[in-house]
Amino acid sequence: MGSQKGNKPSGRTLSLKTNNKLRRQALYVENKKAADKSRHEERHRRRKEEEKDPELRRARLERNQPVSLDMKRVWDEGDGETLGTAVDIAQAKRRRLEEEEAESAQQADGDADEDDELDSMLGSGDEGQDEDEDEDEDEDERMERIRRKRLARDTSVAPSTTSTNLDITPAFLAAKFPNLFTEDPVPPPKILITTSLNATIHHEAQDIGSIFPNSKYIPRSAHRYGHKYSVREICKFAANRGYTAVVVIKEDQKKPTAMSVVHLPHGPTLTYSLTRYMPGKKIPGHGNPTNHFPELLLNNFKTGLGILVAKSFWTLFPPQPEIVGRQVLTVHNQRDYLFVRYSRYVVRDRKPTERSVTGVDGKDIKGFEDIRVGLQELGPRFTMKLRRVDKGVGRAGSEGEDAQPWEWKGKMEKKRTHFNL
């Protein structure tokens, strides 16, 4: 075999190719220390430069944004008049408003051109110049008015946070689900929690139902001679007694695996799969919830189907939370998975090693120099995914051509950058 002396690597890797094991380990430690030292010196130098010029830090953060699947998200074409199309409702409404403004501007320009022709036929040259100047001023005022209107619309329709704006509900949702999207005052929620037949997860069902205010858990009978009430019969019983929703928690292998939310009295019914359930007592550093009404946060619901899911959760909680309890329930949508977290705001003194609370401009907020705010999770926590939407009370209680407006299918996830919510 030929000699390999001529193929030896050069530079830094040459020191790691020595035959002496102890020497190789020592050289590896030296190289690692040198690399760490140069990296720390670079960070220290960059931090000093950014403290002098905050614009450098903002430019660096914008330049180093990771390209995730959420940033690569693709949308369907059209106005999103069905639940099966993934269209950003806020962007679609913004486009419609811009088109209406453009049409009104063109119509105004056409009327102005006709007035110019009449004035040129009747008036003299000097009068025509005066009228042109007046029209230029009117045009500037009109463009300024449109610009102010567009700025005002941007702050309301496209907020800077991921919170869901239920004020942009499309008309087809209100027509298809009048029980949810109504202009009448919403009654206070009263929820009945139950399980599937012959269930054994009574403690887990009570724990999950504890996140819904003003709820009551009723176990379904498992006696061999007891009457096995169907979901439709339970919903009829609950509607006659003033309940606004029924939540049915299903199990498999003695674990909660699904949850159906039935809005009374006539639906719709939303069915979710439920995974990664963890009771509050198993969460490290957990707190104990109180009876105060929590604040509800609905994040990142953008499509028509997402607005329907957000509205469904919104009707299950009182519109006026009790801020004294400092409790918050977060339903965060990310890639069609709903992460449910139940937490409490915790206000404490700032430690000497911690930085003060800063604003958007990077400066300390006056009055909050010695305060830190955090979240203490109360539990339970779990993850859900929407599987089916029925127009009536369950699949059996939905009738008509559009009895099942939407159902999850495996082919929907062939494209990793396409999401439904």
C-alpha positions as CSV (number, residue, x, y, z in Angstrom):
1,M,0.0,0.0,0.0
2,G,1.1,3.5,-0.8
3,S,2.3,6.0,1.8
4,Q,-0.2,8.6,3.1
5,K,2.4,11.1,4.3
6,G,1.6,13.5,1.4
7,N,-2.1,13.7,2.4
8,K,-1.6,15.1,5.9
9,P,-4.1,17.9,6.9
10,S,-2.7,21.3,7.5
11,G,-3.5,24.1,9.9
12,R,-5.6,23.6,13.1
13,T,-6.6,20.0,12.4
14,L,-2.9,19.0,12.2
15,S,-2.5,19.4,15.9
16,L,-5.4,16.9,16.6
17,K,-3.9,14.2,14.4
18,T,-0.8,13.4,16.5
19,N,-0.3,9.8,17.5
20,N,0.3,10.7,21.2
21,K,-3.1,10.5,23.0
22,L,-2.1,12.8,25.9
23,R,-0.7,15.4,23.6
24,R,-3.8,15.2,21.4
25,Q,-6.1,15.8,24.4
26,A,-4.0,18.7,25.6
27,L,-4.0,20.3,22.1
28,Y,-7.8,19.9,21.9
29,V,-8.2,21.6,25.3
30,E,-6.0,24.5,24.2
31,N,-7.8,24.9,20.9
32,K,-11.2,24.9,22.6
33,K,-10.0,27.5,25.1
34,A,-8.7,29.7,22.3
35,A,-12.0,29.5,20.4
36,D,-14.1,30.2,23.5
37,K,-11.8,33.2,24.3
38,S,-12.1,34.7,20.9
39,R,-15.9,34.2,20.9
40,H,-16.3,35.9,24.3
41,E,-14.1,38.8,23.2
42,E,-16.2,39.2,20.1
43,R,-19.4,39.3,22.1
44,H,-17.9,41.8,24.6
45,R,-16.8,44.1,21.8
46,R,-20.2,43.8,20.1
47,R,-22.0,44.6,23.4
48,K,-20.0,47.7,23.9
49,E,-20.7,48.9,20.4
50,E,-24.4,48.2,20.7
51,E,-24.6,50.1,24.0
52,K,-23.3,53.1,22.2
53,D,-25.5,52.7,19.2
54,P,-28.8,50.7,19.8
55,E,-29.5,50.7,16.1
56,L,-26.7,48.1,15.6
57,R,-28.5,45.7,17.9
58,R,-31.8,46.1,16.2
59,A,-30.2,45.6,12.8
60,R,-28.4,42.5,14.0
61,L,-31.6,40.9,15.5
62,E,-33.5,41.6,12.2
63,R,-30.7,40.1,10.2
64,N,-30.4,36.9,12.4
65,Q,-34.0,35.9,12.5
66,P,-34.3,32.1,12.1
67,V,-36.3,30.9,9.1
68,S,-38.9,28.6,10.6
69,L,-41.9,26.9,9.1
70,D,-44.2,29.6,10.5
71,M,-42.3,32.2,8.4
72,K,-42.5,30.0,5.3
73,R,-46.3,29.6,5.7
74,V,-48.2,29.6,2.5
75,W,-51.8,30.7,2.0
76,D,-54.6,29.7,-0.3
77,E,-55.9,32.1,-3.0
78,G,-59.3,33.7,-2.7
79,D,-61.2,35.5,0.0
80,G,-61.6,32.4,2.3
81,E,-65.4,32.0,2.1
82,T,-65.2,28.4,3.2
83,L,-63.7,26.6,6.2
84,G,-61.4,24.5,4.1
85,T,-59.4,27.4,2.6
86,A,-56.5,28.8,4.6
87,V,-56.7,32.5,4.0
88,D,-55.5,35.2,6.4
89,I,-58.7,37.0,7.3
90,A,-57.0,40.2,8.4
91,Q,-54.9,40.5,5.1
92,A,-58.0,39.7,3.0
93,K,-60.0,42.4,4.7
94,R,-57.2,44.8,4.3
95,R,-57.0,44.1,0.5
96,R,-60.7,44.6,0.2
97,L,-60.5,48.0,1.9
98,E,-57.6,49.1,-0.3
99,E,-59.5,48.0,-3.4
100,E,-62.5,50.0,-2.3
101,E,-60.3,53.1,-1.6
102,A,-58.7,52.7,-5.1
103,E,-62.1,52.5,-6.8
104,S,-63.4,55.6,-4.9
105,A,-60.2,57.4,-5.8
106,Q,-60.6,56.5,-9.5
107,Q,-64.2,57.6,-9.4
108,A,-63.3,60.9,-7.8
109,D,-60.5,61.5,-10.4
110,G,-63.1,60.8,-13.2
111,D,-65.5,63.3,-11.7
112,A,-62.7,65.8,-11.4
113,D,-61.7,65.3,-15.1
114,E,-65.3,66.0,-16.2
115,D,-65.4,69.1,-14.1
116,D,-62.1,70.3,-15.7
117,E,-63.5,69.8,-19.2
118,L,-66.6,71.8,-18.4
119,D,-64.5,74.6,-16.8
120,S,-62.1,74.7,-19.7
121,M,-65.0,75.2,-22.1
122,L,-66.7,77.9,-20.0
123,G,-64.0,79.7,-18.2
124,S,-61.0,81.8,-19.2
125,G,-57.3,80.8,-18.8
126,D,-56.8,82.6,-15.5
127,E,-59.9,81.1,-14.0
128,G,-58.8,77.6,-15.2
129,Q,-55.4,78.0,-13.5
130,D,-57.1,79.0,-10.2
131,E,-59.4,76.0,-10.4
132,D,-56.4,73.7,-11.1
133,E,-54.7,75.0,-8.0
134,D,-57.9,74.4,-6.0
135,E,-58.2,70.9,-7.4
136,D,-54.5,70.2,-6.5
137,E,-55.2,71.2,-2.9
138,D,-58.3,69.1,-2.8
139,E,-56.4,66.1,-4.1
140,D,-53.7,66.6,-1.5
141,E,-56.3,66.8,1.2
142,R,-58.0,63.6,-0.1
143,M,-54.7,61.7,-0.2
144,E,-53.8,62.8,3.3
145,R,-57.2,61.7,4.5
146,I,-56.8,58.3,2.9
147,R,-53.3,57.9,4.4
148,R,-54.6,58.7,7.9
149,K,-57.4,56.2,7.4
150,R,-55.0,53.5,6.2
151,L,-52.7,54.1,9.2
152,A,-55.6,53.9,11.6
153,R,-56.8,50.7,10.0
154,D,-53.4,49.0,10.2
155,T,-53.2,49.4,14.0
156,S,-56.6,47.9,14.5
157,V,-56.8,45.1,11.9
158,A,-53.2,43.9,12.0
159,P,-52.0,44.2,15.6
160,S,-48.3,43.8,16.4
161,T,-48.9,40.9,18.8
162,T,-50.2,37.4,18.1
163,S,-53.5,38.0,19.8
164,T,-56.6,37.1,17.8
165,N,-59.0,39.9,16.7
166,L,-62.5,38.6,16.8
167,D,-63.9,41.8,15.3
168,I,-62.8,40.8,11.8
169,T,-65.2,37.8,11.7
170,P,-66.1,37.1,8.0
171,A,-69.8,37.2,7.1
172,F,-70.0,33.5,6.0
173,L,-69.1,32.4,9.5
174,A,-71.9,34.5,11.0
175,A,-74.4,33.1,8.5
176,K,-73.3,29.5,9.0
177,F,-73.0,29.5,12.8
178,P,-75.6,32.1,14.1
179,N,-75.5,30.5,17.5
180,L,-71.9,31.5,18.1
181,F,-71.7,34.7,16.0
182,T,-74.6,36.7,17.3
183,E,-75.1,40.4,18.0
184,D,-77.3,39.6,21.0
185,P,-75.8,39.8,24.5
186,V,-74.0,36.5,25.3
187,P,-75.4,34.8,28.4
188,P,-72.9,33.9,31.2
189,P,-71.3,30.5,30.5
190,K,-72.6,27.5,32.4
191,I,-70.8,24.3,31.4
192,L,-71.5,20.7,32.0
193,I,-68.5,18.4,32.1
194,T,-68.9,14.7,31.5
195,T,-67.1,11.7,30.1
196,S,-67.7,8.8,27.6
197,L,-69.6,5.7,28.6
198,N,-68.0,3.4,31.2
199,A,-65.1,5.9,31.7
200,T,-62.5,5.5,34.4
201,I,-60.8,9.0,34.2
202,H,-63.1,10.8,36.6
203,H,-60.3,12.5,38.4
204,E,-58.6,13.6,35.1
205,A,-62.0,14.9,33.7
206,Q,-62.6,16.9,36.8
207,D,-59.0,18.3,36.6
208,I,-59.5,19.3,32.9
209,G,-62.9,20.8,33.6
210,S,-61.5,22.9,36.4
211,I,-60.1,25.4,33.9
212,F,-63.7,26.3,32.8
213,P,-65.4,28.8,35.2
214,N,-68.9,28.0,36.4
215,S,-68.6,24.3,35.3
216,K,-70.0,21.2,36.9
217,Y,-68.8,17.6,36.5
218,I,-71.4,14.8,36.2
219,P,-70.0,11.3,35.7
220,R,-71.9,9.0,33.3
221,S,-73.3,5.9,34.8
222,A,-71.4,2.6,34.4
223,H,-73.9,0.4,36.1
224,R,-74.9,-2.6,34.2
225,Y,-78.6,-1.9,34.8
226,G,-78.3,1.9,34.4
227,H,-79.6,3.8,31.4
228,K,-76.8,4.7,29.0
229,Y,-77.7,8.3,28.0
230,S,-76.5,9.5,24.6
231,V,-74.8,12.8,24.1
232,R,-77.9,14.2,22.4
233,E,-80.0,13.3,25.4
234,I,-77.4,14.8,27.8
235,C,-77.4,18.0,25.7
236,K,-81.2,18.2,25.7
237,F,-81.1,17.7,29.5
238,A,-78.5,20.5,29.9
239,A,-80.2,22.9,27.6
240,N,-83.4,22.7,29.6
241,R,-81.5,23.6,32.7
242,G,-79.7,26.7,31.4
243,Y,-76.4,25.2,30.5
244,T,-74.6,26.9,27.5
245,A,-72.2,24.1,26.6
246,V,-71.4,20.5,27.2
247,V,-67.8,19.2,27.3
248,V,-67.4,15.5,26.7
249,I,-63.9,14.0,27.6
250,K,-63.1,10.7,26.0
251,E,-60.5,8.2,27.1
252,D,-58.3,5.4,25.7
253,Q,-56.2,3.0,27.9
254,K,-57.3,5.1,31.0
255,K,-55.9,8.3,29.6
256,P,-57.8,11.3,28.2
257,T,-57.4,11.3,24.4
258,A,-60.2,13.5,23.0
259,M,-62.6,16.3,23.9
260,S,-65.8,17.4,22.3
261,V,-67.3,20.9,22.9
262,V,-71.0,21.1,22.2
263,H,-72.6,24.6,22.1
264,L,-76.2,24.6,23.2
265,P,-78.9,24.5,22.2
266,H,-78.3,23.8,18.5
267,G,-74.5,23.4,18.1
268,P,-72.0,23.6,16.6
269,T,-69.8,20.7,17.9
270,L,-66.0,20.9,17.8
271,T,-64.0,17.7,18.4
272,Y,-60.4,17.8,19.4
273,S,-57.7,15.2,20.0
274,L,-56.0,15.6,23.4
275,T,-52.4,14.7,24.1
276,R,-49.6,15.3,26.6
277,Y,-52.0,15.8,29.5
278,M,-50.1,16.6,32.7
279,P,-52.0,17.4,36.0
280,G,-51.0,20.4,38.0
281,K,-49.5,18.5,40.9
282,K,-46.8,17.0,38.6
283,I,-45.7,20.4,37.2
284,P,-42.5,21.6,39.0
285,G,-43.1,24.7,41.0
286,H,-46.8,24.7,40.4
287,G,-49.4,26.9,42.2
288,N,-52.9,26.2,43.4
289,P,-55.8,27.9,41.4
290,T,-58.4,30.0,43.1
291,N,-62.1,30.5,42.2
292,H,-61.5,33.8,40.3
293,F,-62.5,34.1,36.7
294,P,-59.3,33.9,34.6
295,E,-58.3,36.1,31.8
296,L,-58.4,34.4,28.4
297,L,-55.6,34.8,25.8
298,L,-56.2,33.5,22.2
299,N,-53.1,33.6,20.1
300,N,-52.4,33.2,16.5
301,F,-55.8,32.2,15.0
302,K,-55.8,33.8,11.6
303,T,-58.0,31.8,9.1
304,G,-61.8,31.4,9.1
305,L,-61.5,28.1,10.8
306,G,-59.2,29.6,13.4
307,I,-61.7,32.4,14.1
308,L,-64.4,29.7,14.7
309,V,-62.2,27.9,17.2
310,A,-61.2,31.1,19.0
311,K,-64.9,32.2,19.2
312,S,-65.8,28.7,20.6
313,F,-63.3,29.2,23.4
314,W,-64.4,32.8,23.9
315,T,-68.0,31.7,24.7
316,L,-66.8,29.3,27.4
317,F,-65.3,32.1,29.6
318,P,-66.9,35.1,31.2
319,P,-66.3,38.3,29.2
320,Q,-65.2,40.2,32.4
321,P,-62.3,38.4,34.1
322,E,-61.5,39.0,37.8
323,I,-58.1,40.7,37.6
324,V,-57.7,40.4,41.4
325,G,-57.0,36.7,41.0
326,R,-54.1,37.4,38.5
327,Q,-55.0,34.1,36.6
328,V,-54.7,33.7,32.9
329,L,-55.6,30.8,30.5
330,T,-53.6,30.8,27.3
331,V,-54.7,28.9,24.2
332,H,-51.8,29.3,21.8
333,N,-52.1,28.0,18.2
334,Q,-48.9,27.0,16.5
335,R,-48.9,24.8,13.4
336,D,-52.5,23.7,14.1
337,Y,-51.7,22.5,17.6
338,L,-53.4,24.2,20.5
339,F,-51.2,24.5,23.6
340,V,-53.4,25.1,26.7
341,R,-51.6,26.6,29.7
342,Y,-53.2,27.8,33.0
343,S,-51.0,30.3,34.9
344,R,-50.9,33.1,37.4
345,Y,-49.0,36.4,37.3
346,V,-46.4,36.7,40.0
347,V,-44.9,40.0,41.0
348,R,-41.7,39.9,43.1
349,D,-38.7,42.1,44.0
350,R,-35.9,42.2,41.5
351,K,-32.7,40.4,42.5
352,P,-29.4,42.3,42.4
353,T,-28.2,40.1,39.5
354,E,-31.3,40.7,37.3
355,R,-31.8,43.5,34.9
356,S,-34.7,46.0,35.2
357,V,-37.8,45.9,33.0
358,T,-37.2,47.7,29.7
359,G,-39.5,49.2,27.2
360,V,-39.6,49.0,23.4
361,D,-36.8,51.6,23.1
362,G,-34.5,49.5,25.4
363,K,-34.7,52.0,28.3
364,D,-35.8,51.2,31.8
365,I,-39.4,51.9,32.6
366,K,-39.8,54.4,35.4
367,G,-41.5,53.0,38.5
368,F,-40.6,49.4,37.7
369,E,-36.9,49.4,38.4
370,D,-37.1,47.1,41.4
371,I,-40.0,44.8,40.2
372,R,-40.0,41.6,38.2
373,V,-43.1,39.9,36.8
374,G,-43.3,36.2,35.9
375,L,-45.8,33.4,35.4
376,Q,-46.4,30.5,37.8
377,E,-48.1,27.6,36.1
378,L,-51.2,26.2,37.9
379,G,-52.1,23.3,35.7
380,P,-53.4,21.2,34.1
381,R,-51.5,21.5,30.8
382,F,-52.4,19.7,27.6
383,T,-52.2,19.9,23.8
384,M,-55.2,19.7,21.5
385,K,-55.7,19.5,17.7
386,L,-59.0,20.1,15.9
387,R,-60.3,17.0,14.2
388,R,-63.9,17.7,13.2
389,V,-66.6,20.5,13.1
390,D,-70.2,19.4,13.1
391,K,-73.0,21.9,12.5
392,G,-75.4,20.4,15.0
393,V,-75.2,18.5,18.3
394,G,-72.6,15.9,17.5
395,R,-72.3,13.9,14.3
396,A,-75.7,12.2,14.7
397,G,-77.5,15.5,15.4
398,S,-76.2,17.3,12.3
399,E,-78.4,17.2,9.3
400,G,-78.4,18.7,5.9
401,E,-76.0,19.1,3.1
402,D,-73.5,21.1,5.2
403,A,-73.8,18.9,8.3
404,Q,-70.1,18.5,8.6
405,P,-68.4,21.7,7.4
406,W,-64.9,20.5,8.1
407,E,-63.0,17.3,9.0
408,W,-59.3,16.7,9.3
409,K,-57.7,14.3,6.8
410,G,-54.2,13.0,6.6
411,K,-53.6,14.5,3.1
412,M,-53.9,18.0,4.7
413,E,-50.4,17.6,6.2
414,K,-48.5,16.6,3.1
415,K,-47.3,20.2,2.7
416,R,-45.5,21.2,5.9
417,T,-45.9,24.9,5.3
418,H,-49.7,24.8,4.9
419,F,-51.8,25.2,8.1
420,N,-55.6,25.3,8.6
421,L,-55.9,27.6,11.7
